[in-house]
Amino acid sequence: MEKFAVTYQVRGDDEKGNLISDTAILKFDAEDLDSLWKILSEGEQDGSIQPELETIAIHGDIEIDCVLIHDSKGNEVYRDKDYKEE
């Protein structure tokens, strides 16, 4: 098993209706990157993975995207092509 750190970007509105964004890093154990993608997909479908609970208060329609994945050695193994760190 390997440990992976998955960074999610969560976007939505604050209490005044302004668009805001935050990130949350969740850790997972998986055999490899392919099995991690399966874990993430299943967790997002059944609601067991909820990165929005680890961010600032975001309201309204919430968008959640997996934007980065690092392996246990800190190597970046995935980056969403549209993600730019702020």
C-alpha positions as CSV (number, residue, x, y, z in Angstrom):
1,M,0.0,0.0,0.0
2,E,1.1,3.5,-0.7
3,K,-0.2,6.7,0.8
4,F,-1.4,9.4,-1.5
5,A,-2.3,13.1,-0.8
6,V,-5.2,14.3,-2.9
7,T,-5.8,18.0,-3.3
8,Y,-9.3,19.0,-4.0
9,Q,-10.4,22.5,-5.1
10,V,-13.8,23.5,-3.8
11,R,-15.5,26.5,-5.4
12,G,-18.8,28.2,-4.6
13,D,-20.3,31.3,-3.0
14,D,-19.8,32.9,0.4
15,E,-22.7,34.2,2.5
16,K,-22.7,37.4,0.4
17,G,-22.8,35.7,-2.9
18,N,-19.2,36.3,-3.9
19,L,-17.4,33.5,-5.7
20,I,-14.8,31.9,-3.5
21,S,-12.4,29.0,-3.7
22,D,-10.5,26.9,-1.2
23,T,-8.5,23.7,-1.3
24,A,-8.5,20.6,0.9
25,I,-5.9,17.8,1.1
26,L,-7.2,14.3,1.9
27,K,-5.0,11.3,2.4
28,F,-5.7,7.8,1.0
29,D,-4.1,4.4,1.0
30,A,-4.1,2.6,-2.4
31,E,-2.0,-0.1,-4.2
32,D,-1.3,2.3,-7.1
33,L,-2.6,5.3,-8.9
34,D,-5.2,3.2,-10.9
35,S,-6.7,1.8,-7.7
36,L,-6.6,5.3,-6.1
37,W,-8.7,6.6,-9.0
38,K,-11.2,3.8,-8.4
39,I,-11.4,4.7,-4.6
40,L,-11.9,8.4,-5.5
41,S,-14.6,7.7,-8.1
42,E,-16.6,5.4,-5.7
43,G,-16.2,7.8,-2.8
44,E,-17.4,10.7,-4.8
45,Q,-20.4,8.7,-6.1
46,D,-21.5,7.3,-2.7
47,G,-20.7,10.5,-0.8
48,S,-18.1,9.0,1.5
49,I,-15.5,11.5,0.2
50,Q,-16.5,15.1,1.1
51,P,-13.6,17.5,0.8
52,E,-16.0,20.5,1.2
53,L,-16.2,19.7,4.9
54,E,-12.5,20.5,5.2
55,T,-12.7,24.0,3.7
56,I,-14.0,27.4,4.6
57,A,-17.8,27.9,4.5
58,I,-18.9,27.7,0.9
59,H,-22.6,28.0,0.0
60,G,-24.8,27.6,-3.0
61,D,-23.8,25.4,-6.0
62,I,-20.5,23.9,-5.0
63,E,-18.0,22.6,-7.6
64,I,-15.4,20.1,-6.4
65,D,-12.4,19.0,-8.5
66,C,-9.5,16.7,-7.8
67,V,-6.6,19.0,-8.9
68,L,-3.4,17.4,-7.6
69,I,-2.2,14.0,-6.4
70,H,1.1,13.4,-4.6
71,D,2.6,10.0,-3.7
72,S,4.1,9.1,-0.4
73,K,7.5,10.6,-1.5
74,G,5.9,13.9,-2.3
75,N,6.2,13.4,-6.1
76,E,3.4,15.0,-8.1
77,V,1.7,12.1,-10.0
78,Y,-1.3,14.0,-11.3
79,R,-2.2,17.6,-12.0
80,D,-5.4,18.8,-13.6
81,K,-4.5,20.6,-16.7
82,D,-6.6,23.7,-15.8
83,Y,-5.4,24.0,-12.2
84,K,-3.2,27.0,-11.3
85,E,-2.1,27.3,-7.7
86,E,-3.0,30.6,-6.1
